[in-house]
Amino acid sequence: MVTEQRKTVCPYCGVGCGLVATTDGKRVLKLVGDPEHPANLGRLCLKGALAAQALAAPSRLGRALVRGADGALAPVAPGDAVREIATRLGRILDEHGPSAVALYLSGQLTTEAQYLANKLGKGFLRTNHVDSNSRLCMASAAAGMTLSLGADGPPLTFADIEEADAFVFIGSNAADCHPVAFDRVLRRMKTSGARAIVVDPRRTKTAAQGTMHLAVRPGTDIALLHGWLHLCVEMGVIDETFLAAHTEGWDELLPMLREYDPARVASICGITEEELRASAEIIARTERLITFWTMGVNQTTLGTFTTNAIINLHLATGRIGKPGAGPFSLTGQPNAMGGRDMGYMSHGLPGQRRVVDEAHRAEVEALWGLPSGAIGEKPGHDAVAMFDAMERGEIRALWIMGTNPAASMPNLPVVRRGLERAELVIVQDAYYPTETTRFAHVVLPGALNLEQEGTFTNSDRTISLLERVVEPPGDARPDWEWVRDVAQAMGFGAAFDFTSAGGIFREMAMMTQGRPNDQTGVDYERLRAHGPQRWPHPYAGPPRALHEGNVFATPSGKARLFARPYVAPEEQPDARYPLVLTTGRVEAHWHTRTKTGNVERLNKIDPAPYLAMSPEDARELGLVEGARVLVKSRRGEAKTVVRVTRDIGPGVVFMPMHWNDLWEPGASVNEVTTSATDPLSKEPALKRCAVAVEPLG
């Protein structure tokens, strides 16, 4: 038997671990970490190590499906599915205009697929209703970094972990959600004595291994950050020289910080003044500090403001732009950074450009060969607004690629009503059924990581090449090929005349020339010869540091500090809904379990959904371990079982996000979550809502 090794990338979190697959051309015989990849240096978490097992799952989709007159989905030839989509999309465009069409993309698609779908939607279908599931996880981090630093992307790399003296994890359970990165932190702590502060309402695996755990109330992180910076001022560790040379806005921020004295902050956050001062002492007296954050910050109505506050802390103390120091947003999905680079949210355009900027629109129109004014000047609907518009009948066609919104969106009753009302729902996925395919008129089979060529960009801006290891099943194909074929069937041929993912990458890279995320020095040949490359990487010269020389991509060239106040969440517990519900991930599963639910070993680790609550709350409600309960909010009801634990405090309950209707009708936490959003990023506040819990049956 002849075998060979090919390099690819893990399909799970934003660490973007490199994989080396051994194949005989038909099967994956072995899968290990790539020791040459800078993100993981050969290490893998269990999900990544078992990634190949998801390829041959019984639920893999190998045929295109079209819903017939009898209401049933039936297999059709790929060309028939393409023609069905092109005909029906064309008819809706003719009858109702571009605003009746939307695309909903994913951070699990290759950058090439994300780019081409965005080009089709915003450029040729002329609808800015092109959004992605990054709206649910990274929109606030992206908005905050862009506002504070001028570019969407953390200035650090994973290699900086080995240089740091202290870490803050705020709203991040990295031990479960970004385990390979967290292992690097643990090694740094063991070898150097570095310390870690973990801010989380729950005692997670991350909190249990940290130096200090602050069990703050959900939604109060920004008050804590202001309190820390207040104490940094008090302790005299503000870097006045750095502030004067490289920032603006300190004069507005400093007066506001005076309002966040330790007594007030401790009261807001539900911690003691002693805990606040002890954690601030670590932060203030540490030369090299990294702050990691993710969904616990992003998925709140203050997500953008809290990101600004994290960056304020680093700017004000001068701990940015040097080894082992800075703000580090951990991306939730393997290629959310690539999609953001290519403008795959409703306000964006390729090269981290913005729809509202006339010059940006003109640049993209010229590069795409479009007439002036072809791209609309207003952002399209964000994800939450998109499904609201579908429910109202304004959006009539939705093309969903690589994601499962009928499980992952907040306030699922509204989402289902929107999908039911749509005239055309196209679902492009590698698995069938999912919660979303139930609503589909056309289903297209997509290829998985090990079955296609393309690129992913991870949390620290590293671009990695995925090589095809095995062929996809049946008629499944890379997502970009479906986009190309539909575009050509609709008459947009020349602009979509691609025969390889590498050709798309060359056009993508050209779109970034001169932009903060310049990738013109990268192509498939360089990636194959030299391994992963990090942007900015311009054509002329070697890769650069982001914000090199502390020159930021803002109009003034200076970073901006923002005086963003703490505002209490609008939805508060009351007599009817007395508990605060937060949500998140578990170690063994990923998103809505379409992949990990097919891996027996992962199911044994985390076998079923649950509601975690404190012994005090369980006792008051007369509930015991394993009791079946109904979780009720102002929007809907979810069914689950109780897990009694001291890892969560009284008044707060936790439910993981992974189990949904295919597990049991009403099992999803998103039956009850709120669709309230951050006013700037439009990211929904999935991390906090008020609920009641009562026995079921």
C-alpha positions in Angstrom: 0.0 0.0 0.0 1.3 3.4 -1.0 0.8 6.1 1.6 1.7 9.8 1.8 1.4 12.6 4.3 -0.5 15.8 3.7 -0.9 18.9 5.9 -4.2 20.4 6.8 -5.9 22.3 9.7 -8.1 21.3 12.6 -11.8 22.1 11.9 -12.6 23.3 15.4 -11.5 26.3 17.4 -9.6 29.4 16.4 -6.2 28.2 17.6 -6.0 26.7 14.2 -3.8 23.7 15.0 -1.9 22.2 12.1 -2.6 18.6 11.3 -0.5 16.0 9.4 -2.7 13.2 7.8 -1.4 10.0 6.5 -3.5 8.7 3.7 -3.7 5.9 1.1 -5.7 8.3 -1.1 -9.0 6.8 0.0 -8.9 6.8 3.8 -7.2 8.8 6.6 -5.0 6.2 8.2 -3.4 8.5 10.9 -3.9 12.0 12.1 -1.4 13.8 14.3 -0.4 17.4 15.2 2.0 19.2 12.9 5.2 19.9 14.8 6.1 22.7 12.4 2.9 24.6 12.8 3.4 27.7 15.0 0.0 27.6 16.7 0.2 24.1 18.2 3.8 22.9 17.7 2.5 19.4 17.2 0.1 19.3 20.1 -3.6 18.5 19.7 -6.7 18.4 21.9 -8.9 15.3 21.9 -11.4 16.8 19.4 -8.7 17.7 16.9 -7.0 14.3 17.3 -10.3 12.6 16.5 -11.3 14.9 13.6 -11.0 12.2 11.0 -13.7 10.2 12.6 -16.3 12.7 11.6 -15.6 12.2 7.9 -17.4 8.8 7.6 -20.3 9.5 9.9 -23.7 8.0 8.9 -25.1 11.5 8.7 -22.6 12.7 6.0 -24.4 14.2 3.1 -23.3 13.0 -0.4 -26.3 14.0 -2.6 -28.0 17.3 -3.4 -31.6 17.4 -2.3 -34.6 19.3 -3.7 -38.0 19.5 -2.0 -40.6 18.3 -4.4 -44.4 19.0 -4.8 -45.1 16.3 -2.2 -43.1 18.2 0.4 -40.3 15.7 0.7 -36.6 16.3 0.0 -35.4 14.0 -2.8 -31.9 13.4 -4.3 -31.1 15.2 -7.6 -28.0 15.6 -9.8 -25.7 18.5 -8.9 -26.5 20.4 -12.1 -30.2 20.1 -11.4 -29.8 21.5 -7.9 -27.7 24.4 -9.3 -30.3 25.2 -11.9 -33.1 25.1 -9.4 -31.3 27.6 -7.2 -30.4 29.9 -10.1 -33.9 29.9 -11.4 -35.6 30.5 -8.1 -33.1 33.2 -7.0 -33.5 34.9 -10.3 -37.2 35.0 -10.0 -37.2 36.4 -6.5 -34.7 39.1 -7.6 -36.9 40.1 -10.5 -40.1 40.2 -8.5 -38.9 41.6 -5.2 -35.4 43.1 -5.7 -32.0 42.5 -4.1 -33.3 43.3 -0.6 -35.4 40.1 -0.7 -32.2 37.9 -0.9 -29.8 37.1 1.9 -26.7 34.9 2.5 -25.7 33.5 5.9 -22.1 32.3 6.0 -19.8 30.5 8.5 -16.4 30.7 10.2 -16.0 27.0 9.3 -15.9 27.7 5.6 -12.5 28.2 3.9 -11.6 31.8 3.2 -12.0 31.2 -0.5 -15.6 30.1 0.0 -16.3 33.0 2.3 -14.8 35.5 -0.2 -16.6 34.1 -3.2 -20.0 34.0 -1.5 -19.5 37.6 -0.3 -18.6 38.6 -3.8 -21.7 37.0 -5.2 -24.0 38.5 -2.6 -22.7 42.1 -2.2 -21.3 42.5 -5.7 -23.5 40.6 -8.1 -26.8 39.9 -6.4 -26.4 43.4 -5.0 -27.7 42.6 -1.6 -25.8 43.6 1.5 -27.8 41.1 3.5 -24.7 38.9 3.7 -23.8 38.0 7.3 -22.2 35.1 9.1 -22.2 33.2 12.4 -19.3 35.3 13.4 -22.0 37.8 14.3 -22.8 35.4 17.2 -19.3 35.1 18.5 -16.7 37.6 17.3 -18.5 40.8 16.1 -17.9 42.7 19.4 -14.2 41.8 19.6 -13.8 42.9 15.9 -15.7 46.1 16.5 -13.8 46.9 19.6 -10.3 46.2 18.2 -11.1 48.2 15.1 -12.3 51.2 17.1 -9.4 51.1 19.6 -6.6 50.0 17.3 -7.8 50.7 13.8 -7.7 47.1 12.6 -9.5 43.9 13.4 -7.0 41.4 14.8 -5.0 41.0 18.0 -1.5 42.4 17.9 -0.1 39.3 19.6 0.7 35.7 18.5 0.6 32.4 20.4 4.4 32.6 20.7 3.9 35.5 23.1 2.5 33.2 25.7 6.1 32.0 26.3 7.2 35.6 27.1 4.4 36.6 29.5 4.5 37.0 33.3 0.8 37.1 33.9 -2.5 36.2 32.1 -6.0 37.4 32.5 -8.8 35.2 31.1 -12.0 37.2 31.1 -15.1 35.5 29.8 -13.0 32.7 28.5 -13.0 29.0 29.5 -9.9 28.3 27.4 -9.1 25.0 29.1 -12.2 23.6 27.4 -12.7 25.8 24.4 -9.0 26.6 23.3 -7.2 23.8 25.1 -3.9 23.8 23.1 -3.4 27.5 23.7 -4.3 27.0 27.4 -1.8 24.2 27.7 0.9 26.6 26.6 -0.2 29.0 29.3 0.0 26.2 31.9 3.5 25.3 30.8 4.5 29.0 31.1 3.0 29.1 34.6 4.9 26.0 35.7 8.2 27.0 34.2 8.3 30.7 35.1 5.9 31.2 37.9 3.6 33.3 35.7 0.2 33.8 37.3 -3.3 33.7 35.8 -6.5 35.5 36.9 -9.7 33.9 35.6 -12.9 36.0 35.5 -16.0 33.8 35.1 -19.3 33.3 37.0 -18.5 29.6 37.0 -15.6 27.7 38.5 -14.6 26.3 35.1 -11.6 24.0 34.4 -9.8 27.2 33.5 -10.7 28.8 36.8 -9.7 25.7 38.7 -6.2 25.9 37.3 -5.7 29.6 37.6 -4.0 31.5 40.3 -7.1 33.5 41.2 -10.7 33.1 40.3 -13.1 36.1 40.3 -16.7 34.8 40.2 -18.3 38.0 38.9 -21.9 38.4 38.1 -22.7 37.8 34.4 -22.5 41.0 32.4 -20.3 43.0 34.8 -16.8 42.5 33.2 -16.6 46.1 32.1 -17.0 47.5 35.6 -14.2 45.1 36.8 -11.9 46.4 34.1 -12.6 50.0 35.0 -12.0 49.1 38.7 -8.6 47.6 37.8 -7.6 50.6 35.8 -8.8 52.9 38.6 -6.4 51.0 41.0 -3.6 51.1 38.4 -3.9 54.9 38.5 -3.9 54.8 42.3 -0.8 52.6 42.3 1.0 54.9 39.9 1.7 52.4 37.1 0.2 54.4 34.2 2.7 54.9 31.4 2.3 58.6 30.7 5.0 58.6 28.1 3.3 55.9 26.0 0.0 57.6 26.4 1.3 60.9 25.2 3.2 59.5 22.2 0.8 56.8 20.9 -2.7 57.3 22.1 -5.6 59.7 22.4 -8.6 59.8 24.7 -6.9 59.4 28.1 -8.2 62.9 29.1 -11.8 61.7 28.7 -11.2 58.3 30.3 -9.4 59.4 33.4 -12.3 61.4 34.9 -14.7 58.5 34.3 -12.4 56.0 36.1 -12.8 58.0 39.3 -16.4 56.7 39.4 -15.2 53.1 39.6 -13.8 53.0 43.2 -13.2 49.6 44.7 -16.4 49.6 46.9 -18.6 50.3 43.9 -17.0 47.9 41.6 -17.0 45.1 44.2 -20.7 45.7 44.7 -21.5 45.7 41.0 -19.5 42.5 40.3 -20.5 40.5 43.4 -16.9 40.0 44.6 -15.1 41.4 47.6 -12.9 44.5 47.7 -10.0 42.2 48.8 -10.4 40.1 45.7 -10.5 43.2 43.5 -7.4 44.7 45.1 -5.4 41.4 45.1 -6.1 40.9 41.4 -5.3 44.5 40.6 -2.0 44.1 42.4 -1.0 41.3 40.0 -2.1 43.3 37.0 -0.4 46.5 38.1 2.9 44.9 39.1 3.4 42.6 36.1 5.6 43.8 33.3 4.3 41.5 30.6 0.6 40.8 30.7 -1.7 39.1 28.2 -5.5 39.5 28.5 -7.4 36.7 26.7 -11.1 37.2 26.1 -13.9 35.5 24.1 -17.6 34.8 24.3 -18.2 35.7 27.9 -17.3 39.3 26.9 -18.4 39.3 23.3 -21.9 37.8 23.8 -23.3 40.7 25.9 -24.9 44.0 25.2 -21.7 45.7 26.3 -19.3 43.4 24.3 -17.8 46.2 22.2 -17.4 48.5 25.2 -15.8 45.8 27.2 -13.3 45.0 24.4 -12.5 48.8 24.5 -11.9 48.5 28.2 -9.6 45.5 27.9 -7.5 47.5 25.4 -7.7 50.6 27.6 -6.0 48.6 30.3 -3.1 47.7 28.0 -2.7 51.1 26.4 -2.8 53.0 29.7 -0.1 50.8 31.2 2.0 50.6 28.0 1.7 46.8 27.8 1.1 46.5 24.1 3.5 46.2 21.1 6.1 44.3 23.1 6.8 40.6 23.5 4.4 38.9 26.0 2.1 41.8 26.4 -1.2 42.9 24.9 -4.9 42.1 24.3 -5.6 38.8 22.7 -9.0 38.0 21.4 -9.4 34.2 21.1 -11.5 33.4 18.0 -14.3 30.9 18.4 -14.2 29.3 15.0 -11.3 28.0 12.9 -11.7 30.6 10.2 -13.7 33.5 11.6 -10.6 35.7 11.2 -10.4 34.8 7.5 -14.0 35.7 7.0 -13.7 39.0 8.8 -10.7 39.8 6.6 -12.9 39.2 3.6 -15.8 41.3 4.9 -18.3 38.5 5.4 -20.5 40.3 7.8 -23.2 42.7 6.6 -21.2 45.9 7.2 -17.9 44.6 5.7 -16.1 44.3 2.4 -12.8 42.5 1.6 -9.6 43.9 3.0 -11.3 45.0 6.2 -13.2 47.7 4.3 -16.6 49.0 5.3 -19.8 49.2 3.3 -20.5 52.7 4.6 -17.2 54.1 3.3 -17.7 55.5 -0.3 -14.0 55.2 -1.1 -14.0 51.6 0.1 -17.0 50.7 -2.1 -15.4 52.3 -5.1 -12.2 50.3 -4.6 -14.0 47.1 -4.4 -16.3 47.9 -7.3 -13.2 48.6 -9.4 -11.5 45.4 -8.4 -14.6 43.3 -9.1 -15.2 45.1 -12.4 -18.6 46.5 -11.3 -20.1 49.9 -12.3 -20.0 52.7 -9.8 -22.8 52.4 -7.3 -23.3 48.7 -7.7 -22.6 48.0 -4.0 -25.2 49.4 -1.7 -24.2 52.2 0.7 -26.0 50.9 3.8 -25.0 47.8 5.8 -27.3 44.9 5.3 -29.2 43.1 8.1 -27.1 41.5 10.8 -27.9 37.9 11.7 -30.6 38.7 14.3 -32.2 41.3 12.1 -32.0 39.0 9.1 -34.3 36.4 10.7 -36.6 39.1 12.0 -36.9 40.4 8.4 -37.7 36.9 7.2 -40.4 36.6 9.8 -41.9 39.8 8.5 -41.7 38.5 4.9 -39.2 41.1 3.7 -36.4 38.5 3.0 -37.8 35.8 0.8 -34.6 33.8 0.0 -31.8 32.7 2.3 -28.7 30.7 1.4 -27.1 29.2 4.5 -23.6 27.8 4.2 -21.8 25.7 6.8 -23.9 26.6 9.8 -27.0 25.6 11.7 -29.0 28.7 12.7 -32.1 26.8 13.6 -30.1 25.6 16.6 -27.4 28.3 17.2 -29.4 31.5 16.9 -30.9 33.2 20.0 -34.7 33.2 20.5 -35.3 30.2 18.2 -39.1 30.6 18.0 -38.6 33.8 15.9 -35.9 32.0 13.7 -38.2 29.1 13.0 -41.1 31.3 12.0 -38.8 33.2 9.6 -37.5 30.0 8.0 -41.0 28.6 7.7 -42.2 31.8 5.9 -39.3 32.0 3.4 -40.0 31.1 -0.3 -36.5 29.7 -0.8 -34.1 28.3 1.9 -30.9 26.8 0.5 -28.8 24.9 3.1 -25.3 23.9 2.2 -23.8 21.5 4.8 -21.7 18.4 5.1 -24.3 16.6 7.3 -28.0 15.7 7.0 -30.2 16.1 8.8 -29.6 19.2 10.9 -32.0 21.3 12.7 -31.9 23.7 9.7 -32.3 21.2 6.9 -35.9 20.7 8.1 -36.7 24.1 6.5 -34.7 23.7 3.3 -36.1 23.8 -0.2 -32.6 22.8 -1.6 -29.8 21.1 0.3 -26.2 21.1 -1.1 -23.5 18.7 0.1 -20.3 20.4 1.2 -16.8 19.0 1.7 -15.0 18.9 5.1 -11.5 20.1 5.9 -9.7 16.9 5.1 -11.6 16.7 1.8 -10.7 20.0 0.2 -8.0 22.6 -0.5 -8.2 26.1 0.9 -7.0 28.4 3.6 -7.9 29.2 7.2 -6.7 32.2 9.2 -6.5 31.6 13.0 -6.8 33.8 16.0 -3.3 35.2 15.7 -3.7 36.1 12.0 -1.8 33.0 10.8 -2.8 31.8 7.3 -2.6 28.0 6.9 -3.1 25.9 3.8 -5.5 22.9 3.9 -4.4 20.2 1.5 -7.0 17.7 0.2 -6.3 14.4 2.0 -9.2 12.3 0.7 -12.1 12.8 -1.7 -15.5 14.0 -0.4 -18.4 11.5 -0.5 -20.7 11.2 -3.5 -21.5 14.6 -5.0 -20.2 16.6 -2.1 -17.7 19.3 -3.1 -15.9 22.3 -1.7 -18.3 25.1 -0.8 -16.7 27.6 -3.2 -17.5 25.3 -6.2 -21.3 25.5 -5.4 -21.1 29.3 -5.2 -19.2 29.4 -8.5 -21.6 27.2 -10.3 -24.7 29.1 -9.1 -23.1 32.4 -10.1 -22.3 31.2 -13.5 -25.8 29.7 -14.0 -27.1 33.2 -13.1 -25.0 34.8 -15.9 -22.1 36.2 -13.8 -19.6 33.9 -15.6 -16.4 35.9 -16.1 -16.2 37.2 -12.5 -16.5 33.6 -11.2 -14.3 31.8 -13.7 -12.2 29.9 -11.1 -10.9 26.4 -11.5 -9.0 26.2 -8.2 -9.0 27.5 -4.7 -5.5 28.9 -5.4 -6.9 31.1 -8.1 -9.5 32.5 -5.7 -6.7 33.1 -3.1 -4.7 35.2 -5.6 -7.7 37.5 -6.2 -8.4 37.6 -2.4 -4.9 38.6 -1.7 -5.0 41.4 -4.3 -8.1 42.8 -2.4 -6.0 43.3 0.7 -3.2 45.4 -0.9 -2.3 48.4 1.3 -4.9 47.4 3.9 -4.1 46.6 7.6 -4.5 42.9 6.7 -2.3 43.0 3.6 -1.7 39.4 2.3 -0.3 40.2 -1.1 3.0 38.5 -0.2 1.2 35.1 0.4 0.2 32.5 -2.2 -0.2 28.7 -2.2 3.3 28.3 -3.4 4.7 30.2 -0.5 2.4 28.3 2.0 3.6 25.0 0.6 7.2 25.9 0.6 7.5 27.8 3.8 4.5 26.8 5.9 1.9 29.1 7.5 2.3 32.8 7.1 1.0 35.7 9.2 -0.5 39.0 8.0 0.4 41.7 7.5 2.5 40.2 4.8 2.8 42.7 1.9 4.2 41.7 -1.5 7.3 43.9 -1.1 9.2 42.7 1.9 8.9 40.2 4.8 5.9 39.9 7.2 5.5 42.8 9.6 4.2 43.1 13.1 0.7 44.5 13.4 0.9 48.1 14.6 4.7 48.0 14.1 6.4 50.8 16.0 3.1 51.5 17.8 1.7 53.2 14.7 -1.9 52.2 14.6 -4.3 52.0 11.6 -6.4 54.9 12.8 -6.8 58.2 11.0 -4.4 59.8 13.5 -2.0 56.8 13.7 -2.7 56.7 17.4 -4.6 54.1 19.4 -7.8 55.4 21.0 -8.9 55.0 24.6 -12.7 55.1 25.2 -14.6 56.2 28.2 -17.3 53.5 28.0 -19.5 53.3 31.2 -21.0 50.2 32.8 -24.7 49.9 32.1 -26.7 47.3 33.9 -28.3 44.8 31.5 -31.9 45.7 30.6 -33.3 42.2 31.3 -33.1 41.7 35.1 -34.3 38.8 37.3 -37.7 39.4 39.0 -40.2 37.4 41.0 -41.4 35.6 37.9 -37.9 34.9 36.4 -35.6 34.9 39.4 -32.4 33.3 38.0 -29.8 34.5 35.6 -29.0 32.0 32.8 -25.6 31.9 31.2 -24.5 29.5 28.4 -21.4 28.2 26.8 -19.4 25.2 25.5 -18.2 21.9 27.0 -14.9 20.2 26.5 -15.9 17.4 24.1 -18.4 19.0 21.8 -18.4 21.7 19.1 -21.2 24.1 18.2 -24.4 22.1 17.4 -22.7 18.6 17.4 -23.0 17.9 13.7 -19.4 16.7 13.8 -18.6 15.8 17.4 -21.9 14.1 18.0 -20.8 11.4 15.6 -17.6 10.6 17.6 -18.3 7.9 20.3 -15.4 8.8 22.5 -16.5 12.4 22.7 -20.0 11.5 23.5 -18.8 9.4 26.4 -17.0 12.4 27.9 -20.0 14.8 27.6 -23.0 12.5 26.9 -26.0 14.7 27.5 -27.3 18.3 28.1 -27.9 19.6 31.6 -28.7 22.7 33.7 -26.0 23.4 36.3 -27.2 25.1 39.4 -26.0 25.7 43.0 -27.0 23.4 45.9 -28.7 26.5 47.4 -30.9 27.1 44.4 -31.7 23.4 43.9 -32.7 23.1 47.6 -34.9 26.2 47.4 -36.7 24.8 44.2 -37.0 21.3 45.6 -34.8 19.9 42.9 -32.3 17.1 43.0 -29.5 15.8 40.7 -31.0 14.4 37.5 -34.4 16.0 37.9 -36.2 16.9 34.7 -36.9 20.6 34.5 -38.4 23.3 32.3 -36.3 26.4 31.9 -38.6 29.3 31.0 -37.9 32.9 29.9 -39.9 35.7 28.5 -39.4 34.1 25.0 -39.8 30.4 25.3 -39.1 27.1 27.2 -36.3 24.6 27.1 -36.3 21.1 28.6 -33.3 19.6 30.4 -32.0 17.8 33.5 -30.5 19.3 36.7 -26.8 19.0 37.6 -26.2 20.3 41.1 -22.7 21.7 41.6 -20.7 24.1 43.7 -18.9 25.3 40.6 -21.7 27.9 40.2 -23.0 30.4 42.7 -26.6 31.0 43.9 -28.8 33.0 41.5 -26.9 31.9 38.3 -27.5 28.8 36.2 -25.6 27.4 33.2 -26.7 25.4 30.2 -24.4 24.3 27.4 -25.2 25.2 23.8 -24.6 22.0 21.9 -27.8 19.9 22.3 -30.8 20.9 20.2 -33.9 19.6 18.5 -32.3 16.5 17.0 -31.5 15.4 20.6 -34.9 16.2 21.9 -37.5 18.8 20.8 -37.1 21.8 23.1 -33.6 20.8 24.2 -31.8 23.9 23.0 -30.8 26.7 25.4 -31.6 29.0 22.5 -35.3 28.4 23.1 -35.0 31.0 25.9 -32.0 33.2 25.1 -32.5 36.8 24.3 -32.0 38.4 20.9 -31.0 41.8 22.5 -27.8 42.9 20.8 -24.8 45.1 21.4 -25.8 48.4 19.9 -22.5 48.8 18.0 -21.6 45.2 16.9 -25.1 43.8 16.7 -23.9 40.7 18.5 -26.6 39.0 20.5 -26.4 38.8 24.3 -26.4 35.0 24.5 -24.5 35.0 27.8 -27.3 36.4 30.0 -31.0 36.3 30.4 -33.5 35.9 33.2 -35.2 32.5 33.6 -37.4 30.4 35.9 -36.8 26.7 36.5 -39.5 24.4 37.5 -40.0 20.6 37.6 -41.1 19.0 34.4 -43.9 16.4 34.4 
